[in-house]
Amino acid sequence: MQISPSVDFPPQDIKSELDCTDTTQKAITEETKAVFKAVLDHSAMEKILKVANQEPAVPDTFPHYTNFGATEYVYEFSKRWTSGFFSGSVWALCERASKRELPVSFENLVKIARKWQSGMEKEQYNTETHDIGFMIMPSFQRDLDLTGSKPCGDVIIRAAESLLTRWNEAIGCLRSWNTTSTKIYEFTNKDTDFLVIIDNMMNLDLLYSATLLSGDPKYAAIATKHAETTLKYHIRPDNSTYHLIVYDPVTGKRKVGLTHQGYDHGSTWSRGQAWAIYGFATVYKYTKDPKFLDAAKRLTEYFMSRVENGAVYWDFDAPRPCVWDTSAVTIACSGMLLLCQLQGNLEYLPQVTLLMKTCIDGALTNEDGVTILDHATVNNYEHANHRIADHGLVYADYYFLEVGNRLIDLGLA
Ligand code: GLY
């Protein structure tokens, strides 16, 4: 495999000093303070711990989404891309406990987080999916950062090696799925169709971390090349995004842009747009290349232009009335707060306030809920093999907790 030239390293530190000019200070309204206080309410932690202290009915399975009413989780095996988010949520609470006093101690939270995380360790060898970043990083990176655990660093480097097996030099991308199908199309031949989804931007963090840990620039170089290719082919001229691009693995040429979980091939699936915001902000964090900051900002502007009275529907172009996707909200908000941290300002505070207020007012579960939020949507594509809409979802909660932690880091809550 040929490796692209090294990128600029090490990454830019997250700015600790905020540029609190009059304009940014004015963004901190009474409403903002009330919304952010609610985001950090301990009831969110109680919901996570309620599930964390229950044994799954089938051993070695992990919470994914809820049934109607958000009172019971559906569990999946560790090879599912969502499996790392639950231990990641407990680790997000550990991170919070390292910054402020919580009703449960840091040490106890670490014990619970490690119990859930242990079932994920084998996924470091998984070469069948691009989602290994989602599976590994929410837990193992936090364990490393918060406790200095050396074995976690080894897991991250090993997982990055697994991800590199999916690299195609002709295209300049990592392969997302080997094959895929819906009721109206299928791709079953890896040799003729190379599938890349916008979500893949979120797995690049793993590669940058592996370069920092190992000193080997090859992981970061591939991550940056993947981001450059995605910038070229996944973002439409109006800054909306395609979900799935199919490439020719031999010539490297783009064949077609499709949807797999959105309303239509030409529509904008709101979670895909959110992954793009967060993913490009992350690549900017590590590379300092302004074209990635510019992309993240353009994607954010598009996202916000499609928000309706604070609500984010599952696809911005789906006919109304339709269901929300609170996971798109929390992912986008965490990405916007990351942009604030990287720029050292509070540029997106009004947007984050608006969006999180809608979650707080309209999507918190009641006391029987096992998720923090309701009204997320895994996949509502009418031709999907498995449609699941309007429910609790483990990664809507994970990014909700991450938003809270970023608010603490920014001194806002
Ligand atoms: N990464 C798949 C999804 O967002 O549903």
Residues whose N, C-alpha, C, O or C-beta is under 5 A from the ligand:
A	BS01	LIG	D199 V378
